Amino acid sequence: MAGDAVVGVIGAFAGVWAARHFGVAVMPGNAGLVIHAAAGAIVLLALVRVSQGGLSLGSKAAAPAKKAAVPVAEGPRPVRPVPRSGRTV
């Protein structure tokens, strides 16, 4: 989590630098600066995740559910006969 924050800040600086270097201006002023910084952070975070083998979009949700460690009873339990002692009351 902290590593993502550091990569995001570096990406923000890289995004602003790239926008100025290539002459890209989405909006003038601080709004454009924020957009360039956000775009740079998103791109760099995505590149880092892809290079680490991550960025699995929805694969965890599509994975089959694991079975419970304790078996769950399905349906009613069979009734055991009560042992009789042979005495009458």
For each residue, the residues with C-beta under 8 A, 3 or more apart:
1: 4 5
2: 5 6
3: 6 7
4: 1 7 8 45
5: 1 2 8 9
6: 2 3 9 10
7: 3 4 10 11 41 44 45 48
8: 4 5 11 12 41 44 45
9: 5 6 12 13 41
10: 6 7 13 14 44
11: 7 8 14 15 40 41 42 43 44 45
12: 8 9 15 16 37 38 40 41
13: 9 10 16 17 37 40
14: 10 11 17 18 40 44
15: 11 12 18 19 36 37 38 39 40 41 43 44
16: 12 13 19 20 33 36 37 40
17: 13 14 20 21 40
18: 14 15 21 22 24 36 40
19: 15 16 22 24 25 26 32 36 39 40
20: 16 17 23
21: 17 18
22: 18 19
23: 20
24: 18 19 36
25: 19 28 32
26: 19 32 35 36
27: 31 32 35
28: 25 31 32
29: 32 33
30: 33 34
31: 27 28 34 35
32: 19 25 26 27 28 29 35 36
33: 16 29 30 36 37
34: 30 31 37 38
35: 26 27 31 32 38 39
36: 15 16 18 19 24 26 32 33 39 40
37: 12 13 15 16 33 34 40 41
38: 12 15 34 35 41 42
39: 15 19 35 36 42 43
40: 11 12 13 14 15 16 17 18 19 36 37 43 44
41: 7 8 9 11 12 15 37 38 44 45
42: 11 38 39 45 46
43: 11 15 39 40 46 47
44: 7 8 10 11 14 15 40 41 47 48
45: 4 7 8 11 41 42 48 49
46: 42 43 49 50 55
47: 43 44 50 51
48: 7 44 45 51 52
49: 45 46 52 54 55
50: 46 47 53 54 55
51: 47 48
52: 48 49
53: 50
54: 49 50
55: 46 49 50
56: 59 60
57:
58: 61 62
59: 56 62 63
60: 56 63
61: 58
62: 58 59
63: 59 60
64:
65:
66:
67:
68: 71 72
69:
70:
71: 68
72: 68
73: 77
74:
75:
76:
77: 73
78:
79:
80:
81:
82:
83:
84:
85:
86:
87:
88:
89:
